[in-house]
């Protein structure tokens, strides 16, 4: 295990494998649903028509439903640790997300953007 061990005020340690200045300054993401890798800059998913920051799965599901996406309901075919949306029964388009919004990372955001180019964008929160 290579990296740098960081001690916080309570004496708890954590290993930072690829240390950068940002990874030392920030332990927790400032916004839920942002990138949390050490040194990663946080990102926000923006719904462009309303210039709305998506901060929960309820907001995201509402916007995806408006765009024609349908949520897979949990069953024997669906992964229990994923929230999945599909375009239609005949389409191969599928969006798979973690069940907890706190685990929603930038690569999930980019998956949504690629499949809905005119409606979503990923931005740096400092650029808002």
C-alpha atoms as one frame of an Amber mdcrd trajectory, in Angstrom:
protein
   0.000   0.000   0.000   1.642   3.180  -1.126   0.394   6.657  -0.426   0.157
   9.088   2.442  -1.542   8.439   5.787  -3.539  11.423   7.090  -4.496  11.852
  10.770  -7.591  13.927  11.565  -8.348  15.821  14.822  -9.763  12.690  16.476
  -6.698  10.588  15.690  -8.430   8.587  12.957  -6.234   7.807   9.973  -7.015
   7.416   6.309  -4.814   6.447   3.387  -4.588   8.809   0.422  -3.190   6.697
  -2.426  -2.616   9.464  -5.006  -2.133  12.600  -2.908  -2.902  16.035  -4.306
  -3.463  19.335  -2.589  -7.259  18.959  -2.884  -7.235  15.524  -1.235  -5.621
  16.978   1.890  -7.988  19.933   2.085 -11.241  18.038   1.658 -12.377  14.813
   3.349 -16.096  14.874   2.606 -17.746  16.065  -0.614 -19.339  19.526  -0.237
 -22.420  18.378  -2.139 -24.078  14.956  -2.178 -23.689  13.287  -5.524 -20.273
  14.713  -6.309 -17.001  13.061  -7.155 -15.230  11.908  -3.993 -11.989  10.413
  -5.261  -8.937  11.988  -3.633  -7.986  15.039  -5.633 -11.141  14.928  -7.755
 -12.985  18.161  -8.266 -16.662  17.986  -7.317 -19.177  18.020 -10.157 -22.872
  18.819 -10.390 -25.460  17.470 -12.804 -27.480  20.300 -14.368 -30.838  19.942
 -16.133 -30.347  22.555 -18.862 -33.922  23.589 -19.829 -34.595  24.749 -16.240
 -30.930  25.358 -15.280 -31.669  23.114 -12.275 -29.044  21.359 -10.157 -30.088
  17.732  -9.669 -29.706  17.016  -5.940 -31.780  13.844  -5.490 -33.062  10.799
  -7.311 -36.600  12.187  -7.061 -35.562  15.235  -9.120 -33.580  13.089 -11.552
 -36.398  10.577 -12.003 -38.877  13.393 -12.688 -36.630  14.864 -15.408 -35.800
  11.497 -16.978 -39.497  10.539 -17.029 -40.269  13.794 -18.863 -37.677  12.750
 -21.465 -39.249   9.323 -22.019 -37.168   7.181 -19.679 -38.889   4.535 -17.545
 -37.593   3.233 -14.243 -37.159  -0.501 -13.926 -39.059  -1.690 -10.880 -37.205
  -4.167  -8.658 -37.787  -7.754  -9.777 -35.788 -10.906 -10.321 -34.103  -9.458
 -13.454 -33.066  -6.125 -11.922 -29.920  -5.696  -9.828 -31.000  -4.925  -6.210
 -28.113  -2.479  -5.641 -28.930  -0.391  -8.733 -31.543   2.118  -9.829 -32.051
   1.557 -13.550 -33.847   3.517 -16.255 -34.532   2.340 -19.795 -35.692   4.195
 -22.885 -38.152   1.542 -24.114 -38.583  -2.212 -24.225 -37.126  -2.280 -27.757
 -34.125  -0.071 -26.987 -30.709  -1.050 -25.659 -30.362   2.316 -23.880 -29.983
   1.770 -20.139 -28.882   4.048 -17.293 -27.657   2.246 -14.164 -27.105   4.214
 -10.947 -26.256   3.248  -7.361 -29.244   2.983  -4.994 -27.866   5.686  -2.674
 -27.589   9.194  -4.112 -24.516   9.742  -1.916 -22.708   7.219  -4.142 -23.721
   9.068  -7.339 -20.376   9.904  -9.009 -19.293  11.962 -11.975 -19.070   8.917
 -14.288 -22.790   8.287 -13.610 -23.479  11.926 -14.489 -21.585  11.628 -17.759
 -23.543   8.475 -18.630 -26.763  10.505 -18.288 -25.300  13.385 -20.316 -24.174
  11.125 -23.177 -27.639   9.592 -23.445 -29.448  12.975 -23.140 -27.038  15.464
 -24.745 -29.416  18.386 -25.172 -30.873  18.192 -21.682 -28.101  17.567 -19.145
 -24.636  18.931 -18.486 -21.951  18.284 -15.866 -20.456  21.434 -14.326 -17.973
  22.489 -11.702 -19.904  24.021  -8.743 -17.541  27.016  -8.734 -18.673  27.855
 -12.268 -22.315  28.370 -11.253
